[in-house]
Amino acid sequence: MRIFKGFMKFVGVCICLGIMAGSVLAVVLSMYVVKITAGDADLLDLTNLKLAQTTKIMCPDPDTGEWVEYASLHSENNREWVDLQEIEANPYLKWAFICVEDKDFYTHSGVNFKRTIAAFINEYVLPIYSSRQGASTLDQQLIKNITDDDEQSAERKVREIFRALGLDNRYEKDTILEAYLNTISLTNTVAGVQAGATVYFNVDELSNLSAAQCASIAAITKNPTAYNPYTNPEQHLQRRNWILKLMHDQGKLTDAEYEAARTAPLVLAEEAEKEVVTHTSNNSYFTDAVFEAVTQQLMADRGLTQKEAHSLIYNGGLRIYATVNPFIQQEMEKIMLNADDAIPALWREEKVAAKTSAGEDVDPTTIENIVANEDGTYKTGTDTDGSPVYYRRVRTQAAMLTMDYEGNVLALVGGLGQKNEDLGLNRAILDDHPRQTGSTMKPIAAYALGIDSGLINYSQGFPDYGIGMMLQSELNGRYPALAGQLLDFDDPEVLAHPELFNQWPRNYEGFGDGSTVTVRLALAKSRNTVAVRVGQLVGVDYMYSFAKDTVGLSHLLATDANYAPIVLGAQGGGVTLMELTGAYQMFGNGGEYVTPHLYTRVEYATTGEVLIDNDINITHTQAIQSSTAMIMNKLLQNVLGGDGTAGTSIKPAGDMEAAAKTGTTTDNKDYTFVGMTPYYVTGVWWGFDQPYDMTKAGAAGKNAKPIQKAWKQFMDTIQTDLEFKAFPSSDDVVTATYCDDSGDLAGPNCPSKRTGYYTQDNMPEYCTLHP
């Protein structure tokens, strides 16, 4: 009896100790669980997870006008979220995953303990299976997808189990399934069943997937490399058919459905074959431009850092409604691919530092197109500061941009040849490096404002002389009365002191001969002398404020408020190609300037909430009178005439009118061109990235014909099927016949006559040269 009591006491003590030990273990385990799951409420927030998806750039379909996808922006995974309702519209899709991955999904509590214990024994105690056994439920796989926590350790598995239990406690089964099917990893940086359906089978609606296609998508996720349907079709088909058998065995496929699916051939989507491959990078130049523009606007309007803005674009599931016309963009890309070298590849040598900023030697084999001597050694030299340099060969580049007369940028290409990288140098929107415009500047401020203010008319005659703005008298004060004036070369006092001035500016052909040149001919032939004389009538301050503030040439500097920059295009600040093209809108739409833009709004795909309303940033300004716009348009049509700098051969085919202006910068460093038709206004640039005299590289002096011909070819293609359209006219404009010698209204004895365009309150006098 005493022994029995002692034994019972011992048992009681053991039980107490066991309870105490269990309690301590429970506390320790609880603390461990709290530690390893800290932050899970945010990490495993399935509501926020839904927002981490691919952003799409949308555009109007050229044929229907409906919004369609143009491009997608994503970082690691191409993901488009679909609701469970869309998934369940297909009777096979969710069961393809459940049957093979977790047949007890709807009954367990987040963890299949029976399979987990068996897998643990097989891995750590006694090998009872021939291979490692998977025990992860869909909950656990979702956690792995979200956290990227795939460390092969017991600790990770314990952490995953507790996370799965918590996830199952917080969310409904269907919510977990929806998240899982939208985050599964497939090949080619594709994530989620919707992206998989599109990429592998070109199916946009999940309801249209067959049972075999559903099983294929489910097969890939097990091992995206081993079961890649493109690279390992046999292995893929074996797993697909095994999944179909499981679906059949578990009652999700009838006998007939199973047999039809099992024997279905594997037919994969093939990327639509393009006539010409214009880029090997993911994105077009237009897509890059939209990405950069949205980034800048998010930073400015929302106060985001660049990193935050990029993350929102890549992962925010945004819809960016862009202005691109896919047909026009593709045709421009073909032109700018320059396969036949129509825009010549001129070359020059450029210095490259032979040492890094840290003083280390640069490996010359890493320098692209490095120049070598005849003996195989590398050509070397010294920079202006005496530091050693190598030389490399660089070639000319070009850019093109087209918009309509509502400021919608329809296409742009920022370089010649095949595009090989994303977010590289985009010369069409180079905000941080605007360029001089050359003579394409002349119509914008000088001529347009001269006509708009009634200071000049269509045929007004000017002497082809420089204005003498570089008067020595301005420096020494000897003749202050002449300083800054429009000089009259018939004034005896002026002619008596030719040493006091030079005839700046000179024309490309040389100094003017003093003959009378009409505004029409001066603009057609791009005479610098007349342009600056007109500019002096208008006034520098007026031209500068108009160019910078009214028609959006925002990169002009204060020092550009002078005749050489604001009339002849020798700017210090420069102008981007988009700005230049945008300024020319007013000559083809009745005088209105509309802010050039790449997109109209940005919104969240899941909620429709507008993130950016770009319409509020798009201004419509009546920059010049409609009568001025019409007269300027008629003047610019002469550039494509027989005596124009472009010539008749550049005019696009067909009956529609066209207008243009050519431009050459100082020392032939840049060639610019703006061409207009009633549908489109297009700007083109050609030159070296680092400005250099093109004639020294082989250009035939003031010869921008290659880019002019490229524009004509482009217009001939994209306007082929368009209905006839005319430029806007103005009821305030009247026509009259003028004398081509004097520019005044023609009399009966005038030998050469032309038709001019005027407003009633700004008509020339009658010609007195031929009484």
SULNORHU-V640147 format. One record per backbone hydrogen bond with DSSP energy under -1.0 kcal/mol. NH is the residue of the N-H (numbers start at 0). CO is the residue of the C=O. If there is no record, write none. Layout:
nh;co
NH;CO
NH;CO
This chain:
nh;co
4;0
5;1
6;2
7;3
8;4
9;5
10;6
11;7
12;8
13;9
14;10
15;11
16;12
17;13
18;14
19;15
20;16
21;17
22;18
23;19
24;20
25;21
26;22
27;23
28;24
29;25
30;26
31;27
32;28
33;29
34;30
35;31
36;32
37;34
39;36
42;38
43;39
44;41
45;43
48;44
49;45
50;47
51;48
52;50
52;314
53;78
54;72
55;317
56;70
57;319
58;67
60;65
64;60
67;58
69;56
70;56
72;54
77;188
86;82
87;83
89;86
95;91
97;93
98;94
100;96
101;97
104;101
106;103
107;103
112;110
115;111
116;112
117;113
118;114
119;115
120;116
121;117
122;118
123;119
124;120
125;120
140;136
141;137
142;138
143;139
144;140
145;141
146;142
147;143
149;147
152;150
156;152
157;153
158;154
159;155
160;156
161;157
162;158
163;159
164;160
165;161
166;162
167;163
168;164
169;165
170;166
175;171
176;172
177;173
178;174
179;175
180;176
182;179
183;179
185;189
189;186
190;77
191;183
192;180
195;191
196;192
197;193
198;194
199;195
200;196
201;197
202;196
207;204
208;205
213;209
214;210
215;211
216;212
217;213
218;214
219;215
220;216
226;222
227;224
231;227
235;231
236;232
237;233
238;234
239;235
240;236
241;237
242;238
243;239
244;240
245;241
246;242
247;243
248;244
249;245
250;247
251;246
257;253
258;254
259;255
260;256
261;257
262;258
266;264
268;199
279;418
280;418
287;283
288;284
289;285
290;286
291;287
292;288
293;289
294;290
295;291
296;292
297;293
298;294
299;295
300;296
301;297
303;297
308;304
309;305
310;306
311;307
312;308
313;309
314;310
315;311
316;52
318;602
319;55
320;600
321;57
321;319
322;597
324;409
328;324
329;325
330;326
331;327
332;328
333;329
334;330
335;331
336;332
337;334
340;337
345;343
347;393
349;391
351;389
353;387
355;359
358;355
361;353
365;362
366;363
369;366
370;390
372;376
375;372
378;370
380;388
382;386
385;382
388;380
389;351
391;349
392;368
393;347
395;345
396;686
398;684
399;412
400;682
401;410
402;680
403;407
406;403
408;596
409;401
410;401
412;399
416;335
418;277
426;413
428;425
430;428
432;429
434;574
437;568
439;436
440;437
441;438
444;440
446;441
447;442
448;444
449;445
450;446
451;447
452;448
453;450
454;449
455;449
459;456
461;516
463;514
464;462
466;503
467;503
471;499
474;471
475;471
476;472
481;478
484;481
490;487
494;490
495;491
496;493
499;496
500;497
503;501
506;509
513;463
516;461
518;459
521;517
522;518
523;519
524;520
526;521
530;526
531;527
532;528
533;529
534;530
535;531
536;532
537;533
538;534
542;538
543;539
544;540
545;541
546;542
547;543
548;544
549;545
550;545
552;546
553;551
555;552
559;556
560;557
561;559
565;561
566;562
567;562
569;563
570;568
574;434
579;575
580;576
581;577
582;578
583;579
584;581
586;583
587;584
590;585
592;620
594;618
596;406
599;320
601;611
602;318
603;608
604;316
607;603
610;601
611;601
613;599
614;599
615;612
616;613
617;614
620;592
622;590
622;620
623;590
628;624
629;625
630;626
631;627
632;628
633;629
634;630
635;631
636;632
639;636
640;637
643;640
644;523
645;638
646;638
649;646
650;647
658;675
659;635
660;673
662;671
664;669
667;664
668;665
670;685
671;662
672;683
673;660
674;681
675;658
676;679
680;402
681;674
682;400
683;672
684;398
685;670
686;396
693;667
698;693
707;703
708;704
709;705
710;706
711;707
712;708
713;709
714;710
715;711
716;712
717;713
718;714
721;718
732;729
733;757
735;755
737;753
738;743
739;751
742;738
744;764
745;736
749;746
753;737
755;735
757;733
761;758
766;744
